[in-house]
Amino acid sequence: MATILNRYDSIMAMNVCGMIEFAEDPMKMARHLEHHMEDDISKAKREGNELISEIEKLEDDMSVPNAEALLIAKKAELMKLHEIHEKLRDELHQITSMKAAIYDAHYRKR
């Protein structure tokens, strides 16, 4: 989970739209960012599935020391991961829209 959080923090720290706008080849930059976003979304889904599995195991076996606290922590982590997933999907949608606009502006003029 830490890798997705770190990646998300770095994505949010940079202005994705600004990067594309001032890139040498905006379409190439948009494709590159789109690819990375899709990878991050896949990782978030995988990590979410792992967390759900851990939560289900904890719910089935409450004999684990501090099971209640662990369960609460895992559910909070899952909620945070869900928020990240939604924000990544929004960013991906923005990038996809920018790609379409770049394509229209660059290739439809010809």
C-alpha positions, 0 to 999 in steps of 0.5 A: 500500500505504501508504494501506491500512496507514495506514487499518488503523492508524487502524482498529486504534487505535480501538475499533470495538466501543466506538464502535458501543456508545456511538454515537447511532444504533448501527445507522447507525454499524455500517453506516457502519463496515461500508461503510468496511471493505468498501472497505478490503478491496477496496483491499487485494485490488487492491493485493495483485493489483498486488503479485503482478503486480510479483512475477511480472514481477520473477521473469521478469526478474531482470536488473533491478538489485537484483532479488533484494532487490526480490523479497524486499521485495515478497513481505514486503509481500504477506505484510503485506498478507495479514495486514491483509486477514485482520484487516479481514475479522475486524473486518468479521465483528465489525461484522456480528455487532454489527449483527445484535445491534443489530437483534435488540435494537432491532427484535425488542422491538417 
